[in-house]
Amino acid sequence: MLVVHIPSWFPIPEKPLNGNFISRHIESLGEKVQSVILHHVRENFTPVLPKNATLFPLHVIHANKLGLFHAYITAFEQLIKTYGHPDLIHLHVAIPMGIMAAKLSRKFRVPMIVSEHWTGYLPMNRPKLTLPERLILRRTFRHADYITAVSQNLLDNICATVPAAVGKPQSVVGNVVDTELFSLKTGPVSEGKRKILHVSTIDNNAKNIMGILRAVRALSTRRTDFELNIVHDFRNEEAETFVKGNGLSEAVHFLGRKTSAEIAGLLHQSDFFLLFSNYENQPCVLLESFCTGTPVVTTPVGGILEIANADNAVIVAPEDETQLIEKLNEMLDNKHPFDPASIRKQALEICSADIIGQKWLEIYEICTSSTF
């Protein structure tokens, strides 16, 4: 089976985490299908590719929309000459490549799957959608043959945002974790201070990093036997100023960007993971934490309650800093015992590459069957 993947987000060297979960989805297919990535790339571009996929690059310089459409059609014709006629187009995230993928699907008579990760469909973000974005979504989902999302919550919100998606065949296909890299922690977690880990963009609107820091400041007046380590893609000057201005430099450490291997190491050294988000879909960082057997303190937003429960997490209400302080205090006192092996076992059943890859194969078979 030949599948052409069209990603709207794609990892690049300077932004290796940009759409890395899309790469993991493609990698989960292994060699069971032939995966070709059709993507618009700039000159002197070194792609970060899934190891089982081939890039069919499209180079366009200063093209308008019509020119870009023509370039993609020409590239698709060349792709067919090289690999044969595709069995399926897999569009990863509708904006901005949705209209392009839909046009290729119609013109070349290839079924199209749309898989989504984007938080733009969620109620707090839906009013921010521009008219052009809404048009892309409407046209994309109108021509989609199958829709997937990383959580049922996201699927429901897609249908609430885009009426054209209602009634389409759809499934939940969650994120993938490298379960060998994020292995089960062994032995004592840490000596001395107990360690809390937070990994995110530290964008306050979504991740409520300032709520976390205010809670840590309040907690630091009661106890000094803990530290919060923050891994982040970008700097947040407001957060850094708050830490310095409130004398929290011994308790809060901004570690900057880390590789997946380094994050796995930090999870092995952490007592629990913290995510105090205002909204989410299905956070990869929670699944990674679970795979190491590390429990989490998190909020019940988006699709989180589809993966977090009493066996692996402590749930706090979003924006409720008083409750967050209470639950962090309890976790630091070990009042919520968790079994690391049980946490990992549960995670493997929902985010391992074998599980997700098999889901994709089943969906691909449905979409390419003669009776579909």
TIDREN-931996 format. One record per residue (C-alpha): residue number from 1; residue in three letters; z, y, x. Coordinates in pm, whole numbers, plus 50000, padded with zeros to 5 digits. Each point is the difference from the previous one (the first is absolute). Layout:
# TIDREN-931996
     k     r      zz      yy      xx
   NUM   ALA       Z       Y       X
...
***
This chain:
# TIDREN-931996
     k     r      zz      yy      xx
     1   MET   50000   50000   50000
     2   LEU   49898   50341   50136
     3   VAL   50234   50285   49906
     4   VAL   49923   50363   50084
     5   HIS   50322   50201   50032
     6   ILE   49981   50375   49936
     7   PRO   50333   50161   50096
     8   SER   50085   50354   49899
     9   TRP   50273   49999   50265
    10   PHE   49943   49850   50343
    11   PRO   50218   49975   50312
    12   ILE   49881   50215   50289
    13   PRO   50148   50022   50351
    14   GLU   50180   50330   49941
    15   LYS   50123   49878   49658
    16   PRO   50051   49625   50041
    17   LEU   50208   49972   49680
    18   ASN   49735   50166   49781
    19   GLY   49909   49720   49761
    20   ASN   50147   49727   50221
    21   PHE   50103   49814   49684
    22   ILE   49628   49982   49910
    23   SER   49932   49834   50335
    24   ARG   50276   49749   49930
    25   HIS   49842   49913   49664
    26   ILE   49668   49934   50171
    27   GLU   50170   49800   50275
    28   SER   50172   49780   49741
    29   LEU   49658   49860   49908
    30   GLY   49969   49844   50343
    31   GLU   49669   49828   50061
    32   LYS   49973   49869   49643
    33   VAL   49757   50277   49910
    34   GLN   49765   50210   50210
    35   SER   50145   50351   50001
    36   VAL   49782   50298   50090
    37   ILE   50144   50353   49992
    38   LEU   49756   50274   49901
    39   HIS   50148   50328   50111
    40   HIS   49890   50350   50094
    41   VAL   50110   50061   50360
    42   ARG   49963   50290   50238
    43   GLU   49838   49989   50342
    44   ASN   50196   49850   50291
    45   PHE   50218   49821   49746
    46   THR   50212   49704   50103
    47   PRO   50093   49820   49677
    48   VAL   50326   49816   49947
    49   LEU   49857   49690   49832
    50   PRO   50152   49697   49831
    51   LYS   49940   49714   50242
    52   ASN   49800   49798   49745
    53   ALA   49764   50280   49891
    54   THR   49681   50158   50131
    55   LEU   49937   50373   49977
    56   PHE   49663   50116   49868
    57   PRO   50025   50365   50108
    58   LEU   49832   50287   49822
    59   HIS   49950   50317   50204
    60   VAL   49937   50315   49797
    61   ILE   50026   50353   50139
    62   HIS   50037   50301   49768
    63   ALA   49858   49818   49697
    64   ASN   50039   50137   49649
    65   LYS   50092   49768   49713
    66   LEU   49639   49908   49925
    67   GLY   49932   49933   50367
    68   LEU   50311   49784   50025
    69   PHE   49893   49796   49697
    70   HIS   49659   49944   50159
    71   ALA   50160   49904   50332
    72   TYR   50223   49740   49835
    73   ILE   49710   49851   49804
    74   THR   49790   49977   50317
    75   ALA   50292   49846   50188
    76   PHE   50057   49745   49722
    77   GLU   49633   49900   50013
    78   GLN   50033   49951   50376
    79   LEU   50320   49803   49946
    80   ILE   49815   49767   49763
    81   LYS   49725   49946   50260
    82   THR   50266   49915   50258
    83   TYR   50239   49782   49801
    84   GLY   49825   49913   49674
    85   HIS   50079   50114   49650
    86   PRO   50377   50054   49952
    87   ASP   50190   49800   49742
    88   LEU   50257   50272   49941
    89   ILE   50094   50361   50074
    90   HIS   50371   50057   50057
    91   LEU   50092   50368   49968
    92   HIS   50338   50074   50154
    93   VAL   50139   50313   49823
    94   ALA   49780   50191   49759
    95   ILE   50014   50351   50149
    96   PRO   49779   50110   50167
    97   MET   49763   49702   50034
    98   GLY   50005   49881   49638
    99   ILE   49679   50160   49877
   100   MET   49815   49881   50311
   101   ALA   50120   49642   49953
   102   ALA   49917   50006   49628
   103   LYS   49647   50126   50071
   104   LEU   49941   49723   50254
   105   SER   50140   49743   49757
   106   ARG   49764   50108   49723
   107   LYS   49689   50049   50212
   108   PHE   50027   49670   50188
   109   ARG   50158   49803   49713
   110   VAL   50313   49898   50187
   111   PRO   50335   49954   49817
   112   MET   50268   50251   50106
   113   ILE   50376   49965   50035
   114   VAL   50221   50310   50027
   115   SER   50339   49952   50166
   116   GLU   50251   50284   49996
   117   HIS   50295   50119   50208
   118   TRP   49996   50371   49917
   119   THR   50299   50183   49848
   120   GLY   49773   50259   49838
   121   TYR   50008   49811   49669
   122   LEU   50378   50025   49963
   123   PRO   50136   50234   49729
   124   MET   50138   50262   50241
   125   ASN   49665   50019   50186
   126   ARG   49757   49956   49711
   127   PRO   49996   50373   49904
   128   LYS   49890   50084   50355
   129   LEU   49672   49810   49967
   130   THR   49703   50234   50026
   131   LEU   49701   49986   49768
   132   PRO   49775   49851   50275
   133   GLU   50263   49733   50069
   134   ARG   50023   49914   49630
   135   LEU   49621   49968   49983
   136   ILE   50000   49766   50301
   137   LEU   50270   49786   49840
   138   ARG   49825   49986   49662
   139   ARG   49664   49899   50148
   140   THR   50155   49753   50244
   141   PHE   50209   49811   49747
   142   ARG   49728   50009   49738
   143   HIS   49781   49793   50233
   144   ALA   50276   49781   50147
   145   ASP   49981   49630   49921
   146   TYR   50360   49930   50103
   147   ILE   50302   50216   50086
   148   THR   50298   49916   50218
   149   ALA   50303   50199   50112
   150   VAL   50300   49927   50218
   151   SER   50240   50012   49704
   152   GLN   49994   49961   49623
   153   ASN   50148   50347   49977
   154   LEU   49696   50141   50179
   155   LEU   49758   49804   49781
   156   ASP   50170   50140   49691
   157   ASN   49976   50352   50136
   158   ILE   49633   49957   50091
   159   CYS   49930   49909   49638
   160   ALA   50208   50295   49879
   161   THR   49805   50235   50228
   162   VAL   49648   49859   49960
   163   PRO   49908   49873   49651
   164   ALA   49692   49829   50149
   165   ALA   50233   49757   50176
   166   VAL   50159   49876   49677
   167   GLY   49890   49650   49904
   168   LYS   49845   49918   50337
   169   PRO   50101   49668   50163
   170   GLN   50287   50080   50234
   171   SER   50266   49847   50222
   172   VAL   50286   50096   50228
   173   VAL   49927   49929   50367
   174   GLY   50285   50122   50216
   175   ASN   50011   50122   50357
   176   VAL   49985   49769   50300
   177   VAL   50256   49976   50279
   178   ASP   49954   49839   50341
   179   THR   50274   49744   49942
   180   GLU   49991   49878   50359
   181   LEU   50054   50347   50141
   182   PHE   50263   50085   49737
   183   SER   50201   49687   50066
   184   LEU   50348   49906   49888
   185   LYS   50271   50173   50201
   186   THR   50241   49769   50181
   187   GLY   50349   50055   50132
   188   PRO   50215   50310   49952
   189   VAL   49810   50309   49891
   190   SER   50173   50265   50205
   191   GLU   50310   50080   50195
   192   GLY   50193   50321   49962
   193   LYS   49859   50234   49739
   194   ARG   49826   49850   49699
   195   LYS   49633   50088   49988
   196   ILE   49793   50121   49706
   197   LEU   49620   50017   50029
   198   HIS   49757   50223   49808
   199   VAL   49622   49985   50053
   200   SER   49765   50242   49823
   201   THR   49786   50311   50026
   202   ILE   50328   50191   49931
   203   ASP   49813   50202   49742
   204   ASN   50277   50147   49788
   205   ASN   49804   50003   49675
   206   ALA   49951   49622   50002
   207   LYS   50266   49865   50235
   208   ASN   50282   50249   49931
   209   ILE   50095   50015   50366
   210   MET   50220   50304   49937
   211   GLY   50195   49806   49736
   212   ILE   50062   49730   50260
   213   LEU   50117   50253   50257
   214   ARG   50234   50175   49756
   215   ALA   50153   49662   49915
   216   VAL   50042   49918   50370
   217   ARG   50167   50338   50058
   218   ALA   50249   49929   49721
   219   LEU   50057   49647   50125
   220   SER   50059   50121   50355
   221   THR   50308   50192   49882
   222   ARG   50155   49666   49896
   223   ARG   49893   49775   50285
   224   THR   49818   50006   50335
   225   ASP   49933   49629   50045
   226   PHE   49630   50011   49911
   227   GLU   49668   50148   50104
   228   LEU   49672   50058   49819
   229   ASN   49679   49934   50192
   230   ILE   49687   50160   49853
   231   VAL   49649   49884   50089
   232   HIS   49740   50252   49886
   233   ASP   49629   50073   50035
   234   PHE   50037   50377   49989
   235   ARG   50267   50257   50081
   236   ASN   50205   50169   49732
   237   GLU   50142   50326   50136
   238   GLU   50227   50052   49700
   239   ALA   50158   49659   50057
   240   GLU   50039   50055   50375
   241   THR   50157   50342   49946
   242   PHE   50242   49855   49744
   243   VAL   50116   49729   50241
   244   LYS   50057   50245   50284
   245   GLY   50160   50264   49779
   246   ASN   50248   49754   49851
   247   GLY   50102   49834   50325
   248   LEU   49841   49666   49907
   249   SER   49817   49936   50327
   250   GLU   50235   49714   50088
   251   ALA   49950   49837   49659
   252   VAL   49629   50059   49930
   253   HIS   49720   49918   50244
   254   PHE   49634   50092   49947
   255   LEU   49805   49732   50185
   256   GLY   49643   50113   49926
   257   ARG   49713   49758   49943
   258   LYS   50052   49636   50093
   259   THR   49772   49698   50010
   260   SER   50047   49716   49755
   261   ALA   50154   49791   50277
   262   GLU   50247   50277   50079
   263   ILE   50092   50038   49631
   264   ALA   50060   49625   49981
   265   GLY   50232   50032   50299
   266   LEU   50188   50285   49838
   267   LEU   50044   49799   49680
   268   HIS   50150   49718   50204
   269   GLN   50252   50250   50135
   270   SER   50079   50160   49663
   271   ASP   50265   49907   49747
   272   PHE   49794   50123   49706
   273   PHE   49695   50206   49907
   274   LEU   50006   50322   49795
   275   LEU   49727   50140   49772
   276   PHE   50104   50278   49758
   277   SER   49655   50074   49855
   278   ASN   49914   50208   49697
   279   TYR   49688   49791   49943
   280   GLU   49830   49698   50157
   281   ASN   49754   49720   49930
   282   GLN   50093   49692   50202
   283   PRO   50142   50116   50335
   284   CYS   49890   49781   50291
   285   VAL   50316   50105   50185
   286   LEU   50219   49827   49741
   287   LEU   49800   49678   50026
   288   GLU   50020   50019   50381
   289   SER   50376   50047   49977
   290   PHE   50033   49701   49767
   291   CYS   49794   49782   50235
   292   THR   50257   50061   50277
   293   GLY   50283   49918   49759
   294   THR   50117   50361   49994
   295   PRO   50137   50125   49664
   296   VAL   49907   50343   49867
   297   VAL   50147   50292   49812
   298   THR   49723   50141   49784
   299   THR   49903   50168   49675
   300   PRO   49849   49824   49693
   301   VAL   49676   50198   50001
   302   GLY   49639   49884   49972
   303   GLY   49964   49631   50072
   304   ILE   50320   49966   50202
   305   LEU   50187   49800   49735
   306   GLU   49715   49748   50009
   307   ILE   50112   49903   50352
   308   ALA   50362   50121   50027
   309   ASN   50292   49833   49823
   310   ALA   50369   49921   50033
   311   ASP   49924   49737   50267
   312   ASN   49838   50241   50244
   313   ALA   50084   50357   49901
   314   VAL   50245   50257   49872
   315   ILE   49836   50231   49749
   316   VAL   50088   50369   49966
   317   ALA   49861   50250   49752
   318   PRO   49736   50237   50144
   319   GLU   50140   50340   50102
   320   ASP   50359   49884   49930
   321   GLU   50154   50091   50334
   322   THR   50354   49930   49881
   323   GLN   49909   49642   49915
   324   LEU   49809   49968   50327
   325   ILE   50309   50103   50198
   326   GLU   50209   49744   49809
   327   LYS   49754   49715   50057
   328   LEU   49949   50084   50368
   329   ASN   50378   49997   50042
   330   GLU   50019   49658   49833
   331   MET   49720   49862   50219
   332   LEU   50170   50127   50313
   333   ASP   50317   49822   49884
   334   ASN   49805   49675   49940
   335   LYS   50090   49998   49631
   336   HIS   49654   49865   49912
   337   PRO   49955   49669   50184
   338   PHE   49640   49883   50038
   339   ASP   49847   49680   50137
   340   PRO   49725   50094   50250
   341   ALA   49826   49662   49974
   342   SER   49989   50025   49621
   343   ILE   49864   50355   50017
   344   ARG   49720   49886   50231
   345   LYS   49917   49692   49794
   346   GLN   49954   50211   49690
   347   ALA   49779   50246   50189
   348   LEU   49773   49731   50143
   349   GLU   49912   49893   49648
   350   ILE   49853   50342   49916
   351   CYS   49863   50164   50315
   352   SER   49883   49737   50247
   353   ALA   49632   50007   50098
   354   ASP   49945   49647   49866
   355   ILE   50133   50093   49655
   356   ILE   49805   50326   49973
   357   GLY   49684   49853   50149
   358   GLN   50002   49722   49742
   359   LYS   50036   50255   49721
   360   TRP   49695   50185   50128
   361   LEU   49796   49682   50021
   362   GLU   50085   49911   49640
   363   ILE   49899   50349   49881
   364   TYR   49680   49990   50207
   365   GLU   49907   49666   49846
   366   ILE   50055   50140   49650
   367   CYS   49788   50309   50071
   368   THR   49710   49806   50148
   369   SER   49995   49719   49746
   370   SER   49698   49975   49774
   371   THR   50221   50023   49692
   372   PHE   50173   50322   50102
***
